[in-house]
Each structure stands twice: as C-alpha cells, then as structure tokens.
C-alpha cells in the first residue's frame, strides 16, 4: 500500500524529542518507550532496533557536506515492529557514538537522530532519500541554525517549513 509521505504526515510535534542520553542503548530505550506509550511501535520494537543498529549501522558523516555540521544517525528497524510512517527527530544534548553506515568499522560522535518509523517496507528507501535530499538541499546557514535549535517545538516547526518531499 503506497502511503502519502507528505511533510505534514512525516513529522509530528509529539514525536520530536531532545534527549540527555549518553549512549545508544539509553536513547533507544527512552525514545522507544515514548513511542510505545503512543502506540506507534510494538513491544518488540526496542529489541529489534538495537539489534538492527548493531548489524546495520546508521551513522552518517555529514562532514563530507560541511565540516561545520554535526554527524547524524538514521536508526530504523523492520516494518513489522512499527504501526505508522513518520520521521522522529531527536536532538542529542550529548554526543553518542554510532558506527558509520558506509564504513561499518568506523565510528564517530553523533548529535542528531532522524529515526524512521515505517510500517510499509517499500517506502524505506524513499524516506531515507528524502532525509538526504533535505540535508543536501537546505542552505548551509539554515541547516546550521536547525542543528542549534533548543526546543522540540522549534525543531518541529523548522522541519514542517523546510522538509519537502
């Protein structure tokens, strides 16, 4: 089933977060619990998210776009553990080590997550491509300002206004 992946459906203020976590497991547990309470993921989501990240890392080195950008990660898991389709932005107040999606043996500090929730396996690559387009298309000064935002409301508003499919 092809879903409408409009920006208004991909981002929601109630699933935009800022985390004080200091490890992958901690941030994954924190966000998974909140998503589970909102009935957006299954009880097995967290276990599968951690397992998938260990086997298929999602860290992206954004220094290839600009040395001023923080690195990001795009964690996700299989569609059977998800009940919706959206992107969950998570600003990290403390850098967390992730392994590189392109070169899994390499690791680096990440400051922002774009967690993909996708109940339709066919759309996974499209959502990832939309995130990459956003990062490449957004003017550098705007993107720098985005990564420095300090509230969930301002992060959500920026994405609602600047993220296009």
Helices and strands as residue ranges (DSSP letters): H 7-10, G 13-15, E 17-19, H 24-37, H 45-55, E 59-60, G 62-64, E 72-73, G 79-81, E 85-99, E 107-118, G 121-123, H 124-137, H 140-147, H 152-162
